[in-house]
Amino acid sequence: MTVGTLTKRAVALAGGTLLALSPLTAQAATPTQPEPQPQPTLAAKGASLVDDTSGNTLFAKDADTVRPIASTAKIMAASVVLDTTGVDLERQVPVQQAYRDYVTQHGSSTADLQTGDKVTVRQLLYATLLPSGADAAYALADTFGTGTSSAERTTSFISKMNTKAGELHLSKTKFTSFDGGGSDSSTPTELAELAQHAMKNDTFRTIVKTKEYKGEAPAANGRTRYYTWTNTNQLLGSYDGVIGIKTGTTTPAGDCLVFAATRNGRTLVGTVLNSADRYADAAKLLDYGFGASTAKSMKLRALPTHAQRD
């Protein structure tokens, strides 16, 4: 065997060794990918989870099916007010007896606004979104609608809610009331889109992440009225990172929840409609989105005995 032949064999052997090692080397350089989590099983009839930054849908269950949405409709009522050009949040609004009567007639949740008190628009937003006060939602509709009578103004306000839905391309979302007490309806997908829009507003974000609000207002008798409103959303303060948003409950709608949470700079927004266990469902969805395991050990924040349930 010649020297040249030996040299060729050595090169070939060396090349074979390199080829044999190359796949192993490439495999070692590839980072280990986490195992995908199984999709959660939910009690809700409809649900959606969206990554707020990318807009990607992470989970969907009958997400495009139209369902009643109960008091989550108040998200839109608040958005109509906050999207009003030049809105004065410190404007004082006299509480009318009609607002209290509406609660009594419909058996609605209430902020227990007292007739003759002068509360600000900002306070009405807290009263609408925390204890889910139908009286406060009525006051906002009566203030920001147009017309010569309360009936005309509230009808006008509901029309504005539907117009806003159109502007946001929520084609399956319809409002028939200012507080969710009518046949208001949407889909999990569109309700999550509405929530994403609402959460762009600083005032809205501040309100819906508040567990309890304490404030005062001039009373009709010239004294000072003190109000305390507790957020009905028990996911807030129970699941790490939750920043809102709104509960809703009626017999046709069942228990509903629109929620949002932020972890490590990433925000997820979700909805569960007609759920037998809305908070557990929401926690499972957030665990799925964040790759966490918080739901198993989560203990719900207890509401004071006097607080509204919605």
Rosetta silent file (secondary structure, phi, psi, omega in degrees, C-alpha in Angstrom):
SEQUENCE: MTVGTLTKRAVALAGGTLLALSPLTAQAATPTQPEPQPQPTLAAKGASLVDDTSGNTLFAKDADTVRPIASTAKIMAASVVLDTTGVDLERQVPVQQAYRDYVTQHGSSTADLQTGDKVTVRQLLYATLLPSGADAAYALADTFGTGTSSAERTTSFISKMNTKAGELHLSKTKFTSFDGGGSDSSTPTELAELAQHAMKNDTFRTIVKTKEYKGEAPAANGRTRYYTWTNTNQLLGSYDGVIGIKTGTTTPAGDCLVFAATRNGRTLVGTVLNSADRYADAAKLLDYGFGASTAKSMKLRALPTHAQRD
SCORE:     score description
SCORE:     0.000 S_00000001
   1 L     0.000  131.960 -176.396    0.000    0.000    0.000 S_00000001
   2 L   -81.015  165.889  177.136    1.469    3.355   -0.995 S_00000001
   3 H   -61.838  -39.161  179.762    1.822    6.423    1.190 S_00000001
   4 H   -61.939  -39.541  179.870   -0.781    8.179   -0.923 S_00000001
   5 H   -66.109  -41.948  177.788   -3.252    5.372   -0.332 S_00000001
   6 H   -60.287  -41.446 -179.278   -2.643    5.495    3.439 S_00000001
   7 H   -62.824  -43.673  179.813   -3.184    9.246    3.425 S_00000001
   8 H   -62.497  -41.679  179.726   -6.498    8.897    1.598 S_00000001
   9 H   -64.113  -39.348  179.779   -7.680    6.212    4.037 S_00000001
  10 H   -63.572  -42.325  179.088   -6.742    8.427    7.005 S_00000001
  11 H   -64.732  -41.601 -179.887   -8.684   11.355    5.575 S_00000001
  12 H   -63.539  -42.959  178.831  -11.647    9.108    4.889 S_00000001
  13 H   -63.269  -43.008  179.306  -11.610    7.719    8.413 S_00000001
  14 H   -63.102  -42.304  178.823  -11.306   11.189    9.869 S_00000001
  15 H   -62.687  -40.474  178.604  -14.188   12.385    7.709 S_00000001
  16 H   -63.053  -38.204  178.238  -16.306    9.432    8.800 S_00000001
  17 H   -64.030  -41.987  179.895  -15.613   10.257   12.413 S_00000001
  18 H   -65.181  -41.740  179.189  -16.650   13.853   11.863 S_00000001
  19 H   -64.665  -36.242 -179.906  -19.817   12.799   10.085 S_00000001
  20 H   -69.320  -32.769 -178.013  -20.664   10.438   12.897 S_00000001
  21 H   -83.003  -26.429 -172.626  -20.138   13.142   15.480 S_00000001
  22 H   -56.466  -47.347  179.593  -21.932   15.927   13.637 S_00000001
  23 H   -61.109  -37.714  179.609  -25.524   14.844   14.441 S_00000001
  24 H   -66.355  -41.305  179.407  -24.641   14.442   18.096 S_00000001
  25 H   -63.800  -42.569  179.959  -22.995   17.838   18.156 S_00000001
  26 H   -65.119  -38.852 -179.363  -26.015   19.476   16.486 S_00000001
  27 H   -66.002  -38.842 -179.715  -28.402   17.789   18.914 S_00000001
  28 H   -66.941  -28.261 -177.130  -26.434   18.978   21.902 S_00000001
  29 H   -80.509  -15.593 -178.654  -26.540   22.567   20.601 S_00000001
  30 L   -85.264  123.382 -179.134  -30.351   22.596   20.358 S_00000001
  31 L   -65.334  147.314  179.807  -32.017   23.813   23.605 S_00000001
  32 L   -70.035  126.429  179.867  -34.507   21.461   25.203 S_00000001
  33 L   -86.330  136.975  178.897  -38.074   22.519   24.398 S_00000001
  34 L   -66.551  145.649  177.850  -40.629   22.401   27.251 S_00000001
  35 L   -66.506  130.939  178.532  -43.322   19.796   26.951 S_00000001
  36 L   -63.199  139.562  179.922  -46.604   21.399   25.811 S_00000001
  37 L   -78.152  144.991  175.077  -49.232   21.464   28.528 S_00000001
  38 L   -68.289  145.484  179.913  -52.484   19.615   27.939 S_00000001
  39 L   -65.111  139.816 -177.226  -55.427   21.898   27.334 S_00000001
  40 L   -71.291  151.677  173.008  -57.499   22.422   30.493 S_00000001
  41 L   -95.384  123.636 -173.056  -60.940   20.933   30.959 S_00000001
  42 L  -112.715  153.458  173.374  -63.399   23.675   31.853 S_00000001
  43 L   -83.108  -21.121 -177.639  -66.850   23.827   33.389 S_00000001
  44 L   -66.919  146.374  176.573  -67.678   26.888   31.265 S_00000001
  45 L   -78.509  -26.034  177.521  -69.793   26.470   28.148 S_00000001
  46 E  -142.396  142.801 -177.670  -67.729   29.085   26.351 S_00000001
  47 E  -158.606  157.270  177.444  -64.217   30.399   26.915 S_00000001
  48 E  -153.323  145.662  174.532  -61.319   32.219   25.318 S_00000001
  49 E  -136.562  128.608 -174.587  -57.731   33.106   26.261 S_00000001
  50 E  -128.761  140.633  171.110  -55.681   35.640   24.311 S_00000001
  51 E   -81.097  116.751 -172.532  -52.108   36.879   24.512 S_00000001
  52 L   -66.078  -29.805 -177.809  -52.570   40.649   24.734 S_00000001
  53 L   -77.314  -51.414 -176.967  -49.211   41.457   23.127 S_00000001
  54 L   -84.369  -24.602 -175.339  -49.264   39.144   20.137 S_00000001
  55 L    81.982    2.571 -178.445  -53.030   38.914   19.803 S_00000001
  56 L   -73.180  138.883  173.869  -52.729   35.153   19.443 S_00000001
  57 E   -82.585  122.168 -177.254  -55.578   33.007   20.718 S_00000001
  58 E   -94.269  -26.977 -178.708  -54.145   30.473   23.153 S_00000001
  59 E  -153.292  143.818  177.074  -57.363   28.637   24.014 S_00000001
  60 E  -149.644  133.733  173.596  -60.901   28.554   22.675 S_00000001
  61 E  -133.765  110.770 -174.551  -64.023   26.641   23.641 S_00000001
  62 L    44.036   45.608 -169.865  -67.095   27.462   21.566 S_00000001
  63 L   -73.292  -14.831  179.691  -65.456   30.867   21.434 S_00000001
  64 L  -110.381   12.817  176.647  -67.548   32.203   18.561 S_00000001
  65 L   -87.445  129.674 -178.845  -70.898   31.073   19.937 S_00000001
  66 L   -74.254  130.741  179.481  -73.173   33.940   21.023 S_00000001
  67 E  -140.304  159.618  172.094  -74.226   33.763   24.684 S_00000001
  68 E   -63.068  147.623 -174.105  -75.747   36.091   27.301 S_00000001
  69 L  -121.728   -0.284  176.497  -73.040   38.084   29.086 S_00000001
  70 H    50.893 -141.454 -172.063  -74.812   39.518   32.165 S_00000001
  71 H   -73.216   -2.962  172.487  -72.982   42.364   33.937 S_00000001
  72 H   -64.832  -13.192  173.791  -69.813   41.999   31.886 S_00000001
  73 H   -60.703  -23.930 -179.420  -71.787   44.368   29.625 S_00000001
  74 H   -66.252  -17.559  173.269  -70.739   47.092   32.071 S_00000001
  75 H   -60.615  -43.253  178.754  -67.263   46.913   30.517 S_00000001
  76 H   -70.122  -39.245  177.926  -68.780   48.503   27.434 S_00000001
  77 H   -57.970  -44.352  179.095  -70.767   51.031   29.469 S_00000001
  78 H   -65.927  -38.204 -179.533  -67.539   52.170   31.128 S_00000001
  79 H   -65.173  -39.940  178.108  -65.732   52.260   27.781 S_00000001
  80 H   -59.970  -42.905  179.438  -68.389   54.499   26.235 S_00000001
  81 H   -66.062  -49.752 -175.029  -67.932   56.962   29.089 S_00000001
  82 H   -70.722  -23.920  177.537  -64.131   56.854   29.102 S_00000001
  83 L   -86.046   -2.493  178.456  -63.922   57.127   25.305 S_00000001
  84 L   -67.993  127.027 -178.821  -66.040   60.292   25.360 S_00000001
  85 L   -59.706  127.375  176.966  -63.973   63.198   24.064 S_00000001
  86 L    69.830   22.513 -178.249  -63.068   65.599   26.868 S_00000001
  87 L   -57.301  133.928  179.001  -64.816   63.530   29.550 S_00000001
  88 L  -101.549  103.427 -176.159  -64.662   65.234   32.961 S_00000001
  89 L   -71.735  -15.698  179.773  -64.188   62.492   35.539 S_00000001
  90 L   -97.642    3.781  176.205  -64.685   64.947   38.401 S_00000001
  91 L   -60.640  133.158 -179.249  -68.083   66.130   37.150 S_00000001
  92 E   -89.519  135.084 -178.726  -70.645   65.734   39.921 S_00000001
  93 E  -120.014  119.716  176.825  -73.808   63.787   39.161 S_00000001
  94 E   -69.297  133.719  179.224  -76.860   64.052   41.461 S_00000001
  95 L   -78.586  125.042  179.774  -78.244   60.637   42.389 S_00000001
  96 L   -94.546  149.830  177.026  -81.871   60.285   41.314 S_00000001
  97 H   -60.218  -29.562 -179.622  -84.449   58.138   43.115 S_00000001
  98 H   -60.130  -31.058 -179.620  -85.086   56.434   39.761 S_00000001
  99 H   -67.297  -40.002  178.326  -81.633   54.844   39.946 S_00000001
 100 H   -71.176  -38.884  179.845  -82.500   53.175   43.240 S_00000001
 101 H   -62.450  -36.808 -179.913  -85.958   52.203   42.022 S_00000001
 102 H   -60.059  -43.327  178.920  -84.408   50.449   39.022 S_00000001
 103 H   -60.604  -45.401 -179.324  -82.378   48.213   41.349 S_00000001
 104 H   -63.591  -43.816 -177.140  -85.466   47.333   43.359 S_00000001
 105 H   -66.666  -33.087 -174.419  -87.583   46.623   40.295 S_00000001
 106 H  -106.016   -2.812 -177.859  -84.996   44.377   38.659 S_00000001
 107 L    61.610   37.151 -174.173  -83.363   42.788   41.705 S_00000001
 108 L   -86.518  162.151  171.319  -80.015   44.059   40.459 S_00000001
 109 L   -67.972  153.275 -170.654  -76.699   44.381   42.256 S_00000001
 110 L  -140.204  151.873  171.044  -76.252   47.844   43.712 S_00000001
 111 L   -94.205    0.317 -179.955  -73.716   50.403   44.862 S_00000001
 112 L    55.301   45.495  175.466  -76.407   51.652   47.271 S_00000001
 113 L   -66.287  139.204 -176.170  -76.198   55.208   45.975 S_00000001
 114 L  -100.268  131.530 -177.766  -78.289   57.530   48.127 S_00000001
 115 L   -53.715  130.833  178.443  -80.812   59.863   46.538 S_00000001
 116 L    93.101  -17.410  175.975  -79.618   63.456   46.420 S_00000001
 117 L   -65.253  151.782  176.447  -75.921   62.637   46.907 S_00000001
 118 E  -112.835  106.499 -178.340  -73.551   64.184   44.388 S_00000001
 119 E  -109.712  150.964 -178.358  -71.029   61.632   43.158 S_00000001
 120 E   -81.568  163.506  176.059  -68.380   62.171   40.510 S_00000001
 121 H   -59.512  -40.363  178.347  -68.219   60.367   37.180 S_00000001
 122 H   -59.531  -44.702  178.828  -65.050   58.676   38.418 S_00000001
 123 H   -64.388  -37.113  177.859  -66.892   57.422   41.500 S_00000001
 124 H   -63.989  -34.117  176.936  -69.749   56.183   39.323 S_00000001
 125 H   -66.923  -42.922  175.093  -67.247   54.150   37.312 S_00000001
 126 H   -60.918  -44.524 -177.507  -65.925   52.559   40.512 S_00000001
 127 H   -66.816  -27.505  177.712  -69.502   51.951   41.654 S_00000001
 128 H   -78.615  -41.148 -170.266  -70.344   50.344   38.303 S_00000001
 129 H   -94.086  -24.014 -179.758  -67.300   48.106   37.981 S_00000001
 130 L   -88.925  -66.890  177.575  -66.567   47.042   41.586 S_00000001
 131 L   -83.577    2.638 -179.724  -69.903   46.201   43.271 S_00000001
 132 L    60.587   43.819 -175.578  -71.462   46.003   39.793 S_00000001
 133 L   -69.203  114.768  175.743  -73.958   48.689   40.730 S_00000001
 134 H   -68.576  -29.435  176.908  -76.866   48.879   38.302 S_00000001
 135 H   -64.485  -38.987  178.744  -77.811   52.164   39.982 S_00000001
 136 H   -70.921  -39.750  177.454  -74.409   53.593   39.066 S_00000001
 137 H   -63.051  -38.601  176.889  -74.622   52.276   35.504 S_00000001
 138 H   -61.560  -44.467 -179.524  -78.046   53.918   35.224 S_00000001
 139 H   -60.941  -40.557  178.402  -76.550   57.216   36.432 S_00000001
 140 H   -66.000  -43.565 -179.940  -73.813   57.013   33.782 S_00000001
 141 H   -63.486  -40.910 -179.001  -76.308   56.214   31.031 S_00000001
 142 H   -68.962  -27.387 -178.278  -78.588   59.056   32.137 S_00000001
 143 H   -85.543  -38.109 -173.246  -75.627   61.453   32.192 S_00000001
 144 H  -103.591   -2.039  170.724  -73.899   60.501   28.950 S_00000001
 145 L   -84.590  170.897  179.071  -76.931   59.737   26.821 S_00000001
 146 L  -119.937  148.857 -179.696  -78.763   62.462   24.930 S_00000001
 147 L   143.652  171.988 -176.685  -82.434   63.412   25.067 S_00000001
 148 L   -94.307   -9.219  178.964  -84.994   65.368   27.057 S_00000001
 149 L  -132.418  163.315  178.792  -86.028   62.516   29.332 S_00000001
 150 H   -60.527  -40.198  179.425  -84.275   59.789   31.276 S_00000001
 151 H   -61.662  -43.891  178.971  -85.803   57.155   28.989 S_00000001
 152 H   -65.136  -40.364 -177.164  -84.489   58.927   25.888 S_00000001
 153 H   -68.440  -41.481  179.505  -81.049   59.388   27.413 S_00000001
 154 H   -68.907  -37.810  175.824  -80.654   55.763   28.478 S_00000001
 155 H   -62.063  -40.907  177.892  -81.866   54.558   25.080 S_00000001
 156 H   -63.121  -40.618 -178.642  -79.328   56.876   23.468 S_00000001
 157 H   -65.429  -42.759  178.295  -76.566   55.535   25.708 S_00000001
 158 H   -62.247  -37.136  175.856  -77.363   51.919   24.813 S_00000001
 159 H   -62.049  -38.502  177.245  -77.217   52.958   21.162 S_00000001
 160 H   -65.040  -35.688  177.118  -73.747   54.356   21.827 S_00000001
 161 H   -62.183  -42.620  179.146  -72.730   51.009   23.310 S_00000001
 162 H   -70.716  -34.821  176.232  -73.796   49.266   20.115 S_00000001
 163 H   -63.872  -42.100  178.418  -72.094   51.887   17.971 S_00000001
 164 H   -63.413  -38.760  176.649  -68.866   51.337   19.885 S_00000001
 165 H   -59.731  -40.552  177.542  -69.222   47.587   19.331 S_00000001
 166 H   -64.427  -41.802  178.741  -69.455   48.298   15.616 S_00000001
 167 H   -62.383  -32.096 -179.862  -66.364   50.507   15.708 S_00000001
 168 L   -89.504    5.390  178.619  -64.461   47.679   17.389 S_00000001
 169 L    61.575   36.545  176.618  -65.735   45.215   14.738 S_00000001
 170 L   -95.555   77.895 -169.458  -67.592   43.169   17.333 S_00000001
 171 L   -70.655  -20.681 -178.846  -70.259   42.017   14.888 S_00000001
 172 L   -99.999    4.410 -176.758  -71.797   39.408   17.196 S_00000001
 173 L   -99.365  125.800 -178.112  -72.018   41.685   20.248 S_00000001
 174 E  -134.241  139.346  179.373  -75.373   43.319   21.000 S_00000001
 175 L  -119.271  134.789  175.862  -76.542   45.458   23.920 S_00000001
 176 L  -120.861   -1.749  179.088  -80.123   45.987   25.015 S_00000001
 177 L  -146.479  168.252  179.049  -79.381   47.518   28.432 S_00000001
 178 L   -91.315   -6.991 -173.433  -76.792   49.705   30.135 S_00000001
 179 L  -129.796    2.562 -178.909  -76.088   47.163   32.890 S_00000001
 180 L    86.937    7.156 -178.753  -76.336   43.691   31.381 S_00000001
 181 L   -86.192   -1.409  179.027  -79.800   43.113   32.763 S_00000001
 182 L  -100.497 -145.228  178.353  -81.365   42.722   29.341 S_00000001
 183 L   -98.643   40.348  179.532  -80.676   40.274   26.537 S_00000001
 184 L   -62.582  137.974 -174.415  -77.139   41.579   26.095 S_00000001
 185 E  -148.315  156.657  177.106  -74.983   39.051   24.267 S_00000001
 186 E  -164.120 -171.221  174.858  -71.541   38.422   22.831 S_00000001
 187 L  -118.371  159.899  175.733  -69.028   35.651   22.242 S_00000001
 188 H   -55.708  -39.790 -179.826  -65.983   34.731   24.334 S_00000001
 189 H   -62.756  -49.407 -176.047  -63.753   35.928   21.489 S_00000001
 190 H   -71.470  -33.087  178.347  -65.429   39.324   21.104 S_00000001
 191 H   -66.750  -36.117  175.735  -65.740   39.877   24.848 S_00000001
 192 H   -66.439  -37.122  177.745  -61.988   39.338   25.168 S_00000001
 193 H   -66.240  -40.749  176.304  -61.459   41.868   22.360 S_00000001
 194 H   -61.836  -43.474  179.352  -63.666   44.371   24.171 S_00000001
 195 H   -61.590  -40.590  178.115  -61.677   43.809   27.363 S_00000001
 196 H   -61.136  -40.777  176.995  -58.414   44.420   25.502 S_00000001
 197 H   -64.023  -47.190 -177.288  -59.795   47.723   24.247 S_00000001
 198 H   -61.716  -38.175 -175.884  -61.025   48.770   27.695 S_00000001
 199 L   -72.734   -6.372  174.422  -57.708   47.918   29.344 S_00000001
 200 L   -75.116  -16.007 -178.613  -55.895   50.410   27.127 S_00000001
 201 L   -90.267  126.297 -176.449  -57.457   53.164   29.241 S_00000001
 202 H   -59.164  -42.924 -178.142  -55.444   54.068   32.363 S_00000001
 203 H   -65.039  -43.319  178.975  -58.515   54.912   34.440 S_00000001
 204 H   -61.005  -46.967 -179.358  -60.256   51.670   33.562 S_00000001
 205 H   -59.495  -41.848 -179.504  -57.143   49.628   34.414 S_00000001
 206 H   -63.552  -42.258 -176.752  -56.785   51.391   37.755 S_00000001
 207 H   -66.737  -50.607 -170.911  -60.412   50.790   38.687 S_00000001
 208 H   -72.574  -13.463  176.285  -60.719   47.100   37.795 S_00000001
 209 L   -95.445    2.318 -179.774  -57.569   46.114   39.704 S_00000001
 210 L   -84.740  123.947  179.334  -58.874   47.797   42.889 S_00000001
 211 L   -75.536  -38.373 -178.330  -60.075   45.342   45.539 S_00000001
 212 E  -147.925  135.851  178.041  -61.864   47.971   47.626 S_00000001
 213 E  -114.787  133.108  172.829  -62.708   51.624   47.104 S_00000001
 214 E  -121.563  129.415 -179.204  -63.423   54.094   49.879 S_00000001
 215 E  -152.644  172.204  179.549  -64.702   57.555   49.015 S_00000001
 216 E  -133.466  157.033 -177.884  -66.933   60.368   50.140 S_00000001
 217 E  -147.835  150.000  175.172  -69.562   62.544   48.508 S_00000001
 218 E   -63.495  127.131 -179.741  -71.687   65.552   49.443 S_00000001
 219 L   -89.792  163.551 -178.121  -74.980   64.238   50.814 S_00000001
 220 L   -62.408  -28.756 -178.146  -78.407   65.751   50.206 S_00000001
 221 L   -86.856    9.015  178.487  -78.599   66.890   53.834 S_00000001
 222 L    88.339   -7.109  178.169  -75.400   68.924   53.525 S_00000001
 223 L   -89.840 -170.423  179.566  -73.287   66.378   55.360 S_00000001
 224 E  -108.538  131.756  176.793  -70.700   63.970   53.956 S_00000001
 225 E   -98.613  137.573  178.289  -71.608   60.496   52.748 S_00000001
 226 E  -110.883  126.826 -179.317  -68.961   57.755   52.973 S_00000001
 227 E  -115.250  142.140  172.011  -69.036   54.944   50.449 S_00000001
 228 E  -130.703  123.759 -179.797  -67.178   51.629   50.458 S_00000001
 229 E  -124.110  128.443 -179.556  -67.325   49.377   47.391 S_00000001
 230 E  -103.026  137.020  179.217  -65.768   45.923   47.209 S_00000001
 231 L   -69.925  125.426 -178.743  -64.734   44.338   43.926 S_00000001
 232 L   -73.491  -12.082 -177.978  -66.916   41.296   43.217 S_00000001
 233 L   -78.881   99.838 -176.284  -64.092   39.684   41.207 S_00000001
 234 L   -77.834   -8.352  174.246  -62.645   37.157   43.672 S_00000001
 235 L   -69.099  -29.861  177.890  -59.888   36.129   41.261 S_00000001
 236 L   -67.449  121.474 -177.793  -58.308   39.488   42.080 S_00000001
 237 L    88.256   -2.301 -179.769  -55.985   38.942   45.028 S_00000001
 238 L  -111.281  -37.819  179.227  -56.289   35.164   44.721 S_00000001
 239 L  -110.913  122.484 -175.321  -54.281   34.376   41.590 S_00000001
 240 L   -58.375  123.933  176.885  -50.871   36.033   41.398 S_00000001
 241 L   101.741   -8.225 -178.070  -50.746   38.658   38.664 S_00000001
 242 E   -67.768  134.322 -177.019  -54.485   39.198   38.134 S_00000001
 243 E  -124.362   17.514  178.554  -55.285   42.823   37.231 S_00000001
 244 E   149.095 -172.744   21.794  -59.095   42.652   36.651 S_00000001
 245 E  -135.847  -58.675 -172.018  -61.662   42.682   35.123 S_00000001
 246 E  -158.483  137.737  174.628  -65.405   42.029   35.629 S_00000001
 247 E   -92.379  170.625  173.296  -67.921   39.487   36.863 S_00000001
 248 E  -166.310  135.850 -179.827  -71.447   38.884   35.627 S_00000001
 249 E  -148.240  122.955  166.751  -74.293   36.665   36.776 S_00000001
 250 E  -143.608  167.729  178.838  -77.878   36.191   35.650 S_00000001
 251 L   -62.194  -46.270  179.242  -80.048   33.103   35.321 S_00000001
 252 L   -66.546  -36.322 -174.544  -79.824   33.032   31.494 S_00000001
 253 L   -85.491  -23.985 -171.531  -76.086   33.814   31.436 S_00000001
 254 E    71.661 -162.745  178.599  -74.956   31.749   34.395 S_00000001
 255 E   -85.791  125.115 -178.002  -71.715   32.789   36.090 S_00000001
 256 E  -122.626  156.004  177.730  -69.455   34.789   33.785 S_00000001
 257 E  -154.289  130.710  168.780  -66.010   36.311   34.185 S_00000001
 258 E  -109.679  129.876 -171.685  -63.754   38.491   32.081 S_00000001
 259 E  -141.476  161.420  176.428  -60.227   38.488   33.495 S_00000001
 260 E  -149.405  148.835  178.914  -56.661   39.584   32.834 S_00000001
 261 E  -149.168  149.799  179.394  -53.315   38.824   34.430 S_00000001
 262 E  -125.769  129.783  173.706  -49.700   39.884   33.940 S_00000001
 263 E  -140.582  133.320  177.081  -46.598   37.837   34.682 S_00000001
 264 L    51.699   41.725  176.704  -43.014   38.538   33.594 S_00000001
 265 L    75.955    8.543 -178.487  -44.149   41.382   31.356 S_00000001
 266 E  -117.189  129.481 -177.897  -46.708   39.233   29.554 S_00000001
 267 E  -112.424  132.607  176.100  -50.453   39.914   29.792 S_00000001
 268 E  -115.723  141.635  178.413  -53.202   37.397   29.112 S_00000001
 269 E  -124.663  133.779 -177.174  -56.882   38.282   28.724 S_00000001
 270 E  -143.388  167.399  176.359  -59.641   35.711   28.980 S_00000001
 271 E  -139.577  144.279  167.738  -63.358   35.079   29.275 S_00000001
 272 E  -131.686  130.168 -178.093  -65.488   32.278   30.667 S_00000001
 273 E  -119.969  137.009  178.784  -69.225   32.290   30.015 S_00000001
 274 E    52.883   66.110 -177.676  -71.887   30.225   31.767 S_00000001
 275 E  -112.060  142.998  174.203  -69.519   28.398   34.091 S_00000001
 276 L   -81.327  -11.714  179.628  -70.274   26.203   37.082 S_00000001
 277 L  -156.183   73.174 -170.080  -66.877   27.265   38.527 S_00000001
 278 H   -63.163  -36.651 -177.423  -65.707   30.451   36.833 S_00000001
 279 H   -71.971  -39.620  175.808  -62.739   31.193   39.095 S_00000001
 280 H   -64.949  -40.610  177.609  -61.296   27.691   38.818 S_00000001
 281 H   -60.358  -47.230 -178.829  -61.821   27.865   35.049 S_00000001
 282 H   -62.556  -42.039  179.544  -60.035   31.216   34.824 S_00000001
 283 H   -64.057  -40.391  177.575  -57.138   29.966   36.964 S_00000001
 284 H   -62.558  -41.550  179.261  -56.764   26.856   34.788 S_00000001
 285 H   -64.714  -42.839  179.440  -56.676   29.019   31.670 S_00000001
 286 H   -66.259  -40.252  174.553  -54.058   31.336   33.149 S_00000001
 287 H   -57.515  -44.683 -179.806  -51.965   28.360   34.249 S_00000001
 288 H   -61.284  -44.727 -178.126  -52.193   27.020   30.717 S_00000001
 289 H   -70.538  -37.500 -177.598  -51.154   30.349   29.210 S_00000001
 290 H   -90.748   -9.980 -174.488  -48.331   31.061   31.656 S_00000001
 291 L    69.010   40.975 -175.042  -47.142   27.467   31.981 S_00000001
 292 L  -115.602 -178.810  178.834  -47.847   27.627   35.721 S_00000001
 293 L  -139.661   39.324 -176.997  -49.521   25.473   38.370 S_00000001
 294 L   -74.320  -33.078 -172.209  -51.163   28.078   40.599 S_00000001
 295 H   -56.350  -36.324 -175.268  -54.745   26.877   40.186 S_00000001
 296 H   -62.920  -33.643 -175.790  -54.234   23.766   42.331 S_00000001
 297 H  -107.834    4.492 -175.389  -53.332   25.741   45.460 S_00000001
 298 L   -66.910  133.662  173.515  -55.385   28.914   44.833 S_00000001
 299 L  -117.316  124.715 -174.675  -57.575   30.121   47.691 S_00000001
 300 L   -68.856  140.174  173.191  -60.233   32.643   46.766 S_00000001
 301 L   -63.347  127.460 -179.947  -60.269   36.055   48.389 S_00000001
 302 L   -78.323  141.000  176.030  -63.245   36.183   50.731 S_00000001
 303 L   -91.598  144.503  175.013  -65.767   38.986   50.271 S_00000001
 304 L   -58.663  154.468 -177.443  -67.062   40.918   53.288 S_00000001
 305 L   -60.786  -28.896 -177.451  -70.538   39.878   54.381 S_00000001
 306 L   -85.487   -9.579 -173.409  -71.977   43.235   53.272 S_00000001
 307 L   -72.081  152.678  175.920  -70.394   43.107   49.812 S_00000001
 308 L   -70.828  150.707  171.314  -72.376   42.581   46.639 S_00000001
 309 L  -115.792  135.554 -178.660  -72.202   39.255   44.797 S_00000001
 310 L  -146.777    0.000    0.000  -72.330   39.221   41.037 S_00000001
